[in-house]
Amino acid sequence: MRTAGRVDSAALATARAAGVTDEEVAEIVAHIALNTLSNYFNHVAEPDLDFPEVSA
């Protein structure tokens, strides 16, 4: 969120050195995009929650 989706080369190289594949990077980006879209949509649609609230 701080970088609006822009990942610098050093961070990507660090992830790859840790064994993260390009396919996994793509999957991570897809999950983040889906969660963001879902959150934005839910703010507009205000659906009824059908599960109990969890106390913190």
PDBQT receptor file of N, H, CA, C and O in Angstrom, charges set to zero:
ATOM      1  N   MET A   1       0.832  -1.193   0.000  1.00  0.00    +0.000 N 
ATOM      2  CA  MET A   1       0.000   0.000   0.000  1.00  0.00    +0.000 C 
ATOM      3  C   MET A   1       0.876   1.256   0.000  1.00  0.00    +0.000 C 
ATOM      4  O   MET A   1       0.533   2.253  -0.635  1.00  0.00    +0.000 OA
ATOM      5  N   ARG A   2       1.977   1.209   0.694  1.00  0.00    +0.000 N 
ATOM      6  H   ARG A   2       2.256   0.399   1.210  1.00  0.00    +0.000 HD
ATOM      7  CA  ARG A   2       2.858   2.383   0.743  1.00  0.00    +0.000 C 
ATOM      8  C   ARG A   2       3.396   2.752  -0.629  1.00  0.00    +0.000 C 
ATOM      9  O   ARG A   2       3.632   3.927  -0.909  1.00  0.00    +0.000 OA
ATOM     10  N   THR A   3       3.590   1.765  -1.478  1.00  0.00    +0.000 N 
ATOM     11  H   THR A   3       3.398   0.811  -1.250  1.00  0.00    +0.000 HD
ATOM     12  CA  THR A   3       4.188   2.026  -2.788  1.00  0.00    +0.000 C 
ATOM     13  C   THR A   3       3.193   1.889  -3.931  1.00  0.00    +0.000 C 
ATOM     14  O   THR A   3       3.588   1.911  -5.096  1.00  0.00    +0.000 OA
ATOM     15  N   ALA A   4       1.916   1.751  -3.618  1.00  0.00    +0.000 N 
ATOM     16  H   ALA A   4       1.595   1.733  -2.671  1.00  0.00    +0.000 HD
ATOM     17  CA  ALA A   4       0.856   1.627  -4.620  1.00  0.00    +0.000 C 
ATOM     18  C   ALA A   4       1.136   0.503  -5.613  1.00  0.00    +0.000 C 
ATOM     19  O   ALA A   4       0.876   0.636  -6.808  1.00  0.00    +0.000 OA
ATOM     20  N   GLY A   5       1.664  -0.596  -5.106  1.00  0.00    +0.000 N 
ATOM     21  H   GLY A   5       1.875  -0.704  -4.135  1.00  0.00    +0.000 HD
ATOM     22  CA  GLY A   5       1.894  -1.754  -5.948  1.00  0.00    +0.000 C 
ATOM     23  C   GLY A   5       3.223  -1.776  -6.671  1.00  0.00    +0.000 C 
ATOM     24  O   GLY A   5       3.529  -2.735  -7.381  1.00  0.00    +0.000 OA
ATOM     25  N   ARG A   6       4.006  -0.745  -6.501  1.00  0.00    +0.000 N 
ATOM     26  H   ARG A   6       3.758   0.033  -5.925  1.00  0.00    +0.000 HD
ATOM     27  CA  ARG A   6       5.309  -0.702  -7.173  1.00  0.00    +0.000 C 
ATOM     28  C   ARG A   6       6.348  -1.379  -6.290  1.00  0.00    +0.000 C 
ATOM     29  O   ARG A   6       6.640  -0.906  -5.191  1.00  0.00    +0.000 OA
ATOM     30  N   VAL A   7       6.895  -2.466  -6.764  1.00  0.00    +0.000 N 
ATOM     31  H   VAL A   7       6.657  -2.850  -7.657  1.00  0.00    +0.000 HD
ATOM     32  CA  VAL A   7       7.907  -3.220  -6.023  1.00  0.00    +0.000 C 
ATOM     33  C   VAL A   7       9.254  -2.928  -6.654  1.00  0.00    +0.000 C 
ATOM     34  O   VAL A   7       9.440  -3.127  -7.854  1.00  0.00    +0.000 OA
ATOM     35  N   ASP A   8      10.202  -2.452  -5.839  1.00  0.00    +0.000 N 
ATOM     36  H   ASP A   8      10.051  -2.290  -4.864  1.00  0.00    +0.000 HD
ATOM     37  CA  ASP A   8      11.504  -2.132  -6.425  1.00  0.00    +0.000 C 
ATOM     38  C   ASP A   8      12.298  -3.404  -6.717  1.00  0.00    +0.000 C 
ATOM     39  O   ASP A   8      12.004  -4.478  -6.192  1.00  0.00    +0.000 OA
ATOM     40  N   SER A   9      13.290  -3.254  -7.552  1.00  0.00    +0.000 N 
ATOM     41  H   SER A   9      13.529  -2.382  -7.979  1.00  0.00    +0.000 HD
ATOM     42  CA  SER A   9      14.086  -4.395  -8.011  1.00  0.00    +0.000 C 
ATOM     43  C   SER A   9      14.771  -5.115  -6.862  1.00  0.00    +0.000 C 
ATOM     44  O   SER A   9      14.898  -6.339  -6.886  1.00  0.00    +0.000 OA
ATOM     45  N   ALA A  10      15.216  -4.366  -5.853  1.00  0.00    +0.000 N 
ATOM     46  H   ALA A  10      15.112  -3.371  -5.833  1.00  0.00    +0.000 HD
ATOM     47  CA  ALA A  10      15.906  -4.975  -4.719  1.00  0.00    +0.000 C 
ATOM     48  C   ALA A  10      14.967  -5.883  -3.923  1.00  0.00    +0.000 C 
ATOM     49  O   ALA A  10      15.360  -6.977  -3.517  1.00  0.00    +0.000 OA
ATOM     50  N   ALA A  11      13.747  -5.443  -3.702  1.00  0.00    +0.000 N 
ATOM     51  H   ALA A  11      13.427  -4.554  -4.032  1.00  0.00    +0.000 HD
ATOM     52  CA  ALA A  11      12.781  -6.262  -2.959  1.00  0.00    +0.000 C 
ATOM     53  C   ALA A  11      12.438  -7.523  -3.739  1.00  0.00    +0.000 C 
ATOM     54  O   ALA A  11      12.322  -8.604  -3.163  1.00  0.00    +0.000 OA
ATOM     55  N   LEU A  12      12.279  -7.385  -5.037  1.00  0.00    +0.000 N 
ATOM     56  H   LEU A  12      12.373  -6.506  -5.506  1.00  0.00    +0.000 HD
ATOM     57  CA  LEU A  12      11.979  -8.541  -5.878  1.00  0.00    +0.000 C 
ATOM     58  C   LEU A  12      13.161  -9.509  -5.897  1.00  0.00    +0.000 C 
ATOM     59  O   LEU A  12      12.972 -10.724  -5.849  1.00  0.00    +0.000 OA
ATOM     60  N   ALA A  13      14.360  -8.978  -5.965  1.00  0.00    +0.000 N 
ATOM     61  H   ALA A  13      14.513  -7.990  -6.004  1.00  0.00    +0.000 HD
ATOM     62  CA  ALA A  13      15.553  -9.828  -5.942  1.00  0.00    +0.000 C 
ATOM     63  C   ALA A  13      15.682 -10.557  -4.615  1.00  0.00    +0.000 C 
ATOM     64  O   ALA A  13      16.080 -11.722  -4.580  1.00  0.00    +0.000 OA
ATOM     65  N   THR A  14      15.349  -9.882  -3.528  1.00  0.00    +0.000 N 
ATOM     66  H   THR A  14      15.025  -8.936  -3.556  1.00  0.00    +0.000 HD
ATOM     67  CA  THR A  14      15.389 -10.514  -2.207  1.00  0.00    +0.000 C 
ATOM     68  C   THR A  14      14.396 -11.655  -2.135  1.00  0.00    +0.000 C 
ATOM     69  O   THR A  14      14.714 -12.724  -1.613  1.00  0.00    +0.000 OA
ATOM     70  N   ALA A  15      13.201 -11.442  -2.653  1.00  0.00    +0.000 N 
ATOM     71  H   ALA A  15      12.943 -10.574  -3.078  1.00  0.00    +0.000 HD
ATOM     72  CA  ALA A  15      12.185 -12.497  -2.657  1.00  0.00    +0.000 C 
ATOM     73  C   ALA A  15      12.640 -13.678  -3.496  1.00  0.00    +0.000 C 
ATOM     74  O   ALA A  15      12.500 -14.830  -3.085  1.00  0.00    +0.000 OA
ATOM     75  N   ARG A  16      13.177 -13.398  -4.655  1.00  0.00    +0.000 N 
ATOM     76  H   ARG A  16      13.291 -12.462  -4.990  1.00  0.00    +0.000 HD
ATOM     77  CA  ARG A  16      13.657 -14.486  -5.528  1.00  0.00    +0.000 C 
ATOM     78  C   ARG A  16      14.797 -15.249  -4.879  1.00  0.00    +0.000 C 
ATOM     79  O   ARG A  16      14.866 -16.473  -4.995  1.00  0.00    +0.000 OA
ATOM     80  N   ALA A  17      15.704 -14.537  -4.188  1.00  0.00    +0.000 N 
ATOM     81  H   ALA A  17      15.647 -13.543  -4.093  1.00  0.00    +0.000 HD
ATOM     82  CA  ALA A  17      16.820 -15.194  -3.498  1.00  0.00    +0.000 C 
ATOM     83  C   ALA A  17      16.324 -16.089  -2.371  1.00  0.00    +0.000 C 
ATOM     84  O   ALA A  17      16.979 -17.067  -2.012  1.00  0.00    +0.000 OA
ATOM     85  N   ALA A  18      15.157 -15.748  -1.810  1.00  0.00    +0.000 N 
ATOM     86  H   ALA A  18      14.625 -14.953  -2.101  1.00  0.00    +0.000 HD
ATOM     87  CA  ALA A  18      14.562 -16.552  -0.748  1.00  0.00    +0.000 C 
ATOM     88  C   ALA A  18      13.780 -17.734  -1.306  1.00  0.00    +0.000 C 
ATOM     89  O   ALA A  18      13.244 -18.545  -0.550  1.00  0.00    +0.000 OA
ATOM     90  N   GLY A  19      13.716 -17.831  -2.643  1.00  0.00    +0.000 N 
ATOM     91  H   GLY A  19      14.151 -17.173  -3.257  1.00  0.00    +0.000 HD
ATOM     92  CA  GLY A  19      13.057 -18.971  -3.263  1.00  0.00    +0.000 C 
ATOM     93  C   GLY A  19      11.664 -18.710  -3.795  1.00  0.00    +0.000 C 
ATOM     94  O   GLY A  19      10.983 -19.640  -4.226  1.00  0.00    +0.000 OA
ATOM     95  N   VAL A  20      11.231 -17.464  -3.773  1.00  0.00    +0.000 N 
ATOM     96  H   VAL A  20      11.784 -16.708  -3.423  1.00  0.00    +0.000 HD
ATOM     97  CA  VAL A  20       9.909 -17.125  -4.304  1.00  0.00    +0.000 C 
ATOM     98  C   VAL A  20       9.994 -17.109  -5.827  1.00  0.00    +0.000 C 
ATOM     99  O   VAL A  20      10.846 -16.427  -6.397  1.00  0.00    +0.000 OA
ATOM    100  N   THR A  21       9.119 -17.854  -6.478  1.00  0.00    +0.000 N 
ATOM    101  H   THR A  21       8.428 -18.408  -6.015  1.00  0.00    +0.000 HD
ATOM    102  CA  THR A  21       9.119 -17.936  -7.938  1.00  0.00    +0.000 C 
ATOM    103  C   THR A  21       8.299 -16.796  -8.543  1.00  0.00    +0.000 C 
ATOM    104  O   THR A  21       7.518 -16.142  -7.852  1.00  0.00    +0.000 OA
ATOM    105  N   ASP A  22       8.490 -16.573  -9.837  1.00  0.00    +0.000 N 
ATOM    106  H   ASP A  22       9.125 -17.105 -10.397  1.00  0.00    +0.000 HD
ATOM    107  CA  ASP A  22       7.687 -15.562 -10.528  1.00  0.00    +0.000 C 
ATOM    108  C   ASP A  22       6.205 -15.908 -10.461  1.00  0.00    +0.000 C 
ATOM    109  O   ASP A  22       5.361 -15.019 -10.345  1.00  0.00    +0.000 OA
ATOM    110  N   GLU A  23       5.889 -17.194 -10.532  1.00  0.00    +0.000 N 
ATOM    111  H   GLU A  23       6.574 -17.916 -10.626  1.00  0.00    +0.000 HD
ATOM    112  CA  GLU A  23       4.496 -17.630 -10.441  1.00  0.00    +0.000 C 
ATOM    113  C   GLU A  23       3.910 -17.278  -9.077  1.00  0.00    +0.000 C 
ATOM    114  O   GLU A  23       2.758 -16.855  -8.979  1.00  0.00    +0.000 OA
ATOM    115  N   GLU A  24       4.708 -17.455  -8.027  1.00  0.00    +0.000 N 
ATOM    116  H   GLU A  24       5.644 -17.798  -8.106  1.00  0.00    +0.000 HD
ATOM    117  CA  GLU A  24       4.233 -17.115  -6.681  1.00  0.00    +0.000 C 
ATOM    118  C   GLU A  24       4.073 -15.618  -6.512  1.00  0.00    +0.000 C 
ATOM    119  O   GLU A  24       3.141 -15.164  -5.847  1.00  0.00    +0.000 OA
ATOM    120  N   VAL A  25       4.970 -14.844  -7.105  1.00  0.00    +0.000 N 
ATOM    121  H   VAL A  25       5.727 -15.212  -7.645  1.00  0.00    +0.000 HD
ATOM    122  CA  VAL A  25       4.827 -13.388  -7.069  1.00  0.00    +0.000 C 
ATOM    123  C   VAL A  25       3.521 -12.986  -7.753  1.00  0.00    +0.000 C 
ATOM    124  O   VAL A  25       2.784 -12.145  -7.238  1.00  0.00    +0.000 OA
ATOM    125  N   ALA A  26       3.235 -13.577  -8.899  1.00  0.00    +0.000 N 
ATOM    126  H   ALA A  26       3.834 -14.260  -9.317  1.00  0.00    +0.000 HD
ATOM    127  CA  ALA A  26       1.993 -13.275  -9.613  1.00  0.00    +0.000 C 
ATOM    128  C   ALA A  26       0.782 -13.656  -8.768  1.00  0.00    +0.000 C 
ATOM    129  O   ALA A  26      -0.206 -12.923  -8.744  1.00  0.00    +0.000 OA
ATOM    130  N   GLU A  27       0.843 -14.777  -8.084  1.00  0.00    +0.000 N 
ATOM    131  H   GLU A  27       1.646 -15.373  -8.103  1.00  0.00    +0.000 HD
ATOM    132  CA  GLU A  27      -0.275 -15.211  -7.246  1.00  0.00    +0.000 C 
ATOM    133  C   GLU A  27      -0.476 -14.259  -6.066  1.00  0.00    +0.000 C 
ATOM    134  O   GLU A  27      -1.612 -13.948  -5.706  1.00  0.00    +0.000 OA
ATOM    135  N   ILE A  28       0.613 -13.800  -5.470  1.00  0.00    +0.000 N 
ATOM    136  H   ILE A  28       1.535 -14.053  -5.762  1.00  0.00    +0.000 HD
ATOM    137  CA  ILE A  28       0.517 -12.833  -4.371  1.00  0.00    +0.000 C 
ATOM    138  C   ILE A  28      -0.155 -11.553  -4.852  1.00  0.00    +0.000 C 
ATOM    139  O   ILE A  28      -1.041 -11.023  -4.182  1.00  0.00    +0.000 OA
ATOM    140  N   VAL A  29       0.270 -11.057  -6.017  1.00  0.00    +0.000 N 
ATOM    141  H   VAL A  29       0.990 -11.488  -6.561  1.00  0.00    +0.000 HD
ATOM    142  CA  VAL A  29      -0.332  -9.840  -6.573  1.00  0.00    +0.000 C 
ATOM    143  C   VAL A  29      -1.824 -10.057  -6.831  1.00  0.00    +0.000 C 
ATOM    144  O   VAL A  29      -2.637  -9.178  -6.545  1.00  0.00    +0.000 OA
ATOM    145  N   ALA A  30      -2.183 -11.213  -7.366  1.00  0.00    +0.000 N 
ATOM    146  H   ALA A  30      -1.523 -11.927  -7.598  1.00  0.00    +0.000 HD
ATOM    147  CA  ALA A  30      -3.587 -11.510  -7.651  1.00  0.00    +0.000 C 
ATOM    148  C   ALA A  30      -4.414 -11.541  -6.365  1.00  0.00    +0.000 C 
ATOM    149  O   ALA A  30      -5.531 -11.022  -6.338  1.00  0.00    +0.000 OA
ATOM    150  N   HIS A  31      -3.881 -12.139  -5.306  1.00  0.00    +0.000 N 
ATOM    151  H   HIS A  31      -2.974 -12.560  -5.328  1.00  0.00    +0.000 HD
ATOM    152  CA  HIS A  31      -4.610 -12.194  -4.026  1.00  0.00    +0.000 C 
ATOM    153  C   HIS A  31      -4.808 -10.800  -3.443  1.00  0.00    +0.000 C 
ATOM    154  O   HIS A  31      -5.886 -10.474  -2.945  1.00  0.00    +0.000 OA
ATOM    155  N   ILE A  32      -3.768  -9.984  -3.507  1.00  0.00    +0.000 N 
ATOM    156  H   ILE A  32      -2.893 -10.249  -3.911  1.00  0.00    +0.000 HD
ATOM    157  CA  ILE A  32      -3.890  -8.617  -2.992  1.00  0.00    +0.000 C 
ATOM    158  C   ILE A  32      -4.933  -7.846  -3.790  1.00  0.00    +0.000 C 
ATOM    159  O   ILE A  32      -5.757  -7.138  -3.210  1.00  0.00    +0.000 OA
ATOM    160  N   ALA A  33      -4.907  -7.976  -5.111  1.00  0.00    +0.000 N 
ATOM    161  H   ALA A  33      -4.238  -8.551  -5.582  1.00  0.00    +0.000 HD
ATOM    162  CA  ALA A  33      -5.870  -7.277  -5.961  1.00  0.00    +0.000 C 
ATOM    163  C   ALA A  33      -7.301  -7.733  -5.661  1.00  0.00    +0.000 C 
ATOM    164  O   ALA A  33      -8.212  -6.910  -5.565  1.00  0.00    +0.000 OA
ATOM    165  N   LEU A  34      -7.492  -9.037  -5.515  1.00  0.00    +0.000 N 
ATOM    166  H   LEU A  34      -6.752  -9.705  -5.592  1.00  0.00    +0.000 HD
ATOM    167  CA  LEU A  34      -8.828  -9.553  -5.222  1.00  0.00    +0.000 C 
ATOM    168  C   LEU A  34      -9.327  -9.074  -3.866  1.00  0.00    +0.000 C 
ATOM    169  O   LEU A  34     -10.488  -8.690  -3.732  1.00  0.00    +0.000 OA
ATOM    170  N   ASN A  35      -8.455  -9.093  -2.857  1.00  0.00    +0.000 N 
ATOM    171  H   ASN A  35      -7.511  -9.405  -2.966  1.00  0.00    +0.000 HD
ATOM    172  CA  ASN A  35      -8.864  -8.628  -1.533  1.00  0.00    +0.000 C 
ATOM    173  C   ASN A  35      -9.197  -7.149  -1.538  1.00  0.00    +0.000 C 
ATOM    174  O   ASN A  35     -10.153  -6.727  -0.887  1.00  0.00    +0.000 OA
ATOM    175  N   THR A  36      -8.416  -6.351  -2.267  1.00  0.00    +0.000 N 
ATOM    176  H   THR A  36      -7.639  -6.694  -2.795  1.00  0.00    +0.000 HD
ATOM    177  CA  THR A  36      -8.680  -4.919  -2.351  1.00  0.00    +0.000 C 
ATOM    178  C   THR A  36     -10.012  -4.663  -3.037  1.00  0.00    +0.000 C 
ATOM    179  O   THR A  36     -10.825  -3.879  -2.546  1.00  0.00    +0.000 OA
ATOM    180  N   LEU A  37     -10.242  -5.318  -4.171  1.00  0.00    +0.000 N 
ATOM    181  H   LEU A  37      -9.582  -5.955  -4.570  1.00  0.00    +0.000 HD
ATOM    182  CA  LEU A  37     -11.503  -5.160  -4.886  1.00  0.00    +0.000 C 
ATOM    183  C   LEU A  37     -12.680  -5.583  -4.010  1.00  0.00    +0.000 C 
ATOM    184  O   LEU A  37     -13.699  -4.893  -3.959  1.00  0.00    +0.000 OA
ATOM    185  N   SER A  38     -12.542  -6.698  -3.331  1.00  0.00    +0.000 N 
ATOM    186  H   SER A  38     -11.714  -7.258  -3.372  1.00  0.00    +0.000 HD
ATOM    187  CA  SER A  38     -13.605  -7.193  -2.463  1.00  0.00    +0.000 C 
ATOM    188  C   SER A  38     -13.905  -6.199  -1.344  1.00  0.00    +0.000 C 
ATOM    189  O   SER A  38     -15.069  -5.942  -1.037  1.00  0.00    +0.000 OA
ATOM    190  N   ASN A  39     -12.867  -5.643  -0.739  1.00  0.00    +0.000 N 
ATOM    191  H   ASN A  39     -11.921  -5.852  -0.988  1.00  0.00    +0.000 HD
ATOM    192  CA  ASN A  39     -13.073  -4.663   0.332  1.00  0.00    +0.000 C 
ATOM    193  C   ASN A  39     -13.769  -3.414  -0.190  1.00  0.00    +0.000 C 
ATOM    194  O   ASN A  39     -14.699  -2.911   0.441  1.00  0.00    +0.000 OA
ATOM    195  N   TYR A  40     -13.324  -2.909  -1.343  1.00  0.00    +0.000 N 
ATOM    196  H   TYR A  40     -12.569  -3.317  -1.856  1.00  0.00    +0.000 HD
ATOM    197  CA  TYR A  40     -13.947  -1.713  -1.908  1.00  0.00    +0.000 C 
ATOM    198  C   TYR A  40     -15.417  -1.975  -2.227  1.00  0.00    +0.000 C 
ATOM    199  O   TYR A  40     -16.282  -1.152  -1.929  1.00  0.00    +0.000 OA
ATOM    200  N   PHE A  41     -15.685  -3.113  -2.828  1.00  0.00    +0.000 N 
ATOM    201  H   PHE A  41     -14.982  -3.781  -3.070  1.00  0.00    +0.000 HD
ATOM    202  CA  PHE A  41     -17.060  -3.448  -3.182  1.00  0.00    +0.000 C 
ATOM    203  C   PHE A  41     -17.938  -3.540  -1.931  1.00  0.00    +0.000 C 
ATOM    204  O   PHE A  41     -19.067  -3.049  -1.914  1.00  0.00    +0.000 OA
ATOM    205  N   ASN A  42     -17.407  -4.168  -0.896  1.00  0.00    +0.000 N 
ATOM    206  H   ASN A  42     -16.490  -4.567  -0.910  1.00  0.00    +0.000 HD
ATOM    207  CA  ASN A  42     -18.190  -4.322   0.333  1.00  0.00    +0.000 C 
ATOM    208  C   ASN A  42     -18.455  -2.995   1.018  1.00  0.00    +0.000 C 
ATOM    209  O   ASN A  42     -19.481  -2.845   1.681  1.00  0.00    +0.000 OA
ATOM    210  N   HIS A  43     -17.559  -2.028   0.877  1.00  0.00    +0.000 N 
ATOM    211  H   HIS A  43     -16.726  -2.150   0.338  1.00  0.00    +0.000 HD
ATOM    212  CA  HIS A  43     -17.817  -0.699   1.436  1.00  0.00    +0.000 C 
ATOM    213  C   HIS A  43     -18.995  -0.041   0.720  1.00  0.00    +0.000 C 
ATOM    214  O   HIS A  43     -19.760   0.694   1.344  1.00  0.00    +0.000 OA
ATOM    215  N   VAL A  44     -19.147  -0.292  -0.559  1.00  0.00    +0.000 N 
ATOM    216  H   VAL A  44     -18.526  -0.889  -1.065  1.00  0.00    +0.000 HD
ATOM    217  CA  VAL A  44     -20.244   0.292  -1.325  1.00  0.00    +0.000 C 
ATOM    218  C   VAL A  44     -21.533  -0.500  -1.123  1.00  0.00    +0.000 C 
ATOM    219  O   VAL A  44     -22.593   0.083  -0.896  1.00  0.00    +0.000 OA
ATOM    220  N   ALA A  45     -21.444  -1.817  -1.205  1.00  0.00    +0.000 N 
ATOM    221  H   ALA A  45     -20.583  -2.291  -1.389  1.00  0.00    +0.000 HD
ATOM    222  CA  ALA A  45     -22.634  -2.664  -1.147  1.00  0.00    +0.000 C 
ATOM    223  C   ALA A  45     -23.174  -2.842   0.267  1.00  0.00    +0.000 C 
ATOM    224  O   ALA A  45     -24.365  -3.099   0.446  1.00  0.00    +0.000 OA
ATOM    225  N   GLU A  46     -22.308  -2.708   1.277  1.00  0.00    +0.000 N 
ATOM    226  H   GLU A  46     -21.341  -2.499   1.132  1.00  0.00    +0.000 HD
ATOM    227  CA  GLU A  46     -22.684  -2.895   2.674  1.00  0.00    +0.000 C 
ATOM    228  C   GLU A  46     -23.504  -4.165   2.886  1.00  0.00    +0.000 C 
ATOM    229  O   GLU A  46     -24.633  -4.091   3.371  1.00  0.00    +0.000 OA
ATOM    230  N   PRO A  47     -22.959  -5.320   2.534  1.00  0.00    +0.000 N 
ATOM    231  CA  PRO A  47     -23.717  -6.562   2.690  1.00  0.00    +0.000 C 
ATOM    232  C   PRO A  47     -23.911  -6.907   4.165  1.00  0.00    +0.000 C 
ATOM    233  O   PRO A  47     -23.112  -6.524   5.019  1.00  0.00    +0.000 OA
ATOM    234  N   ASP A  48     -24.989  -7.639   4.444  1.00  0.00    +0.000 N 
ATOM    235  H   ASP A  48     -25.638  -7.950   3.750  1.00  0.00    +0.000 HD
ATOM    236  CA  ASP A  48     -25.223  -8.130   5.801  1.00  0.00    +0.000 C 
ATOM    237  C   ASP A  48     -24.205  -9.220   6.095  1.00  0.00    +0.000 C 
ATOM    238  O   ASP A  48     -23.971 -10.106   5.272  1.00  0.00    +0.000 OA
ATOM    239  N   LEU A  49     -23.604  -9.145   7.277  1.00  0.00    +0.000 N 
ATOM    240  H   LEU A  49     -23.794  -8.426   7.945  1.00  0.00    +0.000 HD
ATOM    241  CA  LEU A  49     -22.650 -10.176   7.671  1.00  0.00    +0.000 C 
ATOM    242  C   LEU A  49     -23.429 -11.379   8.208  1.00  0.00    +0.000 C 
ATOM    243  O   LEU A  49     -24.327 -11.221   9.035  1.00  0.00    +0.000 OA
ATOM    244  N   ASP A  50     -23.086 -12.572   7.741  1.00  0.00    +0.000 N 
ATOM    245  H   ASP A  50     -22.356 -12.701   7.069  1.00  0.00    +0.000 HD
ATOM    246  CA  ASP A  50     -23.819 -13.758   8.156  1.00  0.00    +0.000 C 
ATOM    247  C   ASP A  50     -22.980 -14.653   9.065  1.00  0.00    +0.000 C 
ATOM    248  O   ASP A  50     -23.172 -15.869   9.108  1.00  0.00    +0.000 OA
ATOM    249  N   PHE A  51     -22.043 -14.030   9.793  1.00  0.00    +0.000 N 
ATOM    250  H   PHE A  51     -21.887 -13.043   9.757  1.00  0.00    +0.000 HD
ATOM    251  CA  PHE A  51     -21.257 -14.781  10.742  1.00  0.00    +0.000 C 
ATOM    252  C   PHE A  51     -21.044 -13.910  11.974  1.00  0.00    +0.000 C 
ATOM    253  O   PHE A  51     -21.061 -12.684  11.874  1.00  0.00    +0.000 OA
ATOM    254  N   PRO A  52     -20.843 -14.530  13.136  1.00  0.00    +0.000 N 
ATOM    255  CA  PRO A  52     -20.721 -13.726  14.358  1.00  0.00    +0.000 C 
ATOM    256  C   PRO A  52     -19.437 -12.907  14.401  1.00  0.00    +0.000 C 
ATOM    257  O   PRO A  52     -18.406 -13.319  13.869  1.00  0.00    +0.000 OA
ATOM    258  N   GLU A  53     -19.512 -11.753  15.033  1.00  0.00    +0.000 N 
ATOM    259  H   GLU A  53     -20.349 -11.418  15.465  1.00  0.00    +0.000 HD
ATOM    260  CA  GLU A  53     -18.349 -10.911  15.182  1.00  0.00    +0.000 C 
ATOM    261  C   GLU A  53     -17.372 -11.552  16.163  1.00  0.00    +0.000 C 
ATOM    262  O   GLU A  53     -17.783 -12.132  17.167  1.00  0.00    +0.000 OA
ATOM    263  N   VAL A  54     -16.105 -11.447  15.874  1.00  0.00    +0.000 N 
ATOM    264  H   VAL A  54     -15.771 -10.975  15.058  1.00  0.00    +0.000 HD
ATOM    265  CA  VAL A  54     -15.065 -12.008  16.742  1.00  0.00    +0.000 C 
ATOM    266  C   VAL A  54     -14.553 -10.898  17.642  1.00  0.00    +0.000 C 
ATOM    267  O   VAL A  54     -14.216  -9.812  17.171  1.00  0.00    +0.000 OA
ATOM    268  N   SER A  55     -14.494 -11.175  18.946  1.00  0.00    +0.000 N 
ATOM    269  H   SER A  55     -14.768 -12.058  19.328  1.00  0.00    +0.000 HD
ATOM    270  CA  SER A  55     -13.983 -10.162  19.865  1.00  0.00    +0.000 C 
ATOM    271  C   SER A  55     -12.462 -10.092  19.780  1.00  0.00    +0.000 C 
ATOM    272  O   SER A  55     -11.795 -11.103  19.560  1.00  0.00    +0.000 OA
ATOM    273  N   ALA A  56     -11.934  -8.911  19.954  1.00  0.00    +0.000 N 
ATOM    274  H   ALA A  56     -12.475  -8.090  20.133  1.00  0.00    +0.000 HD
ATOM    275  CA  ALA A  56     -10.474  -8.715  19.831  1.00  0.00    +0.000 C 
ATOM    276  C   ALA A  56      -9.741  -9.122  21.079  1.00  0.00    +0.000 C 
ATOM    277  O   ALA A  56      -8.516  -9.020  21.137  1.00  0.00    +0.000 OA
TER     278      ALA A  56
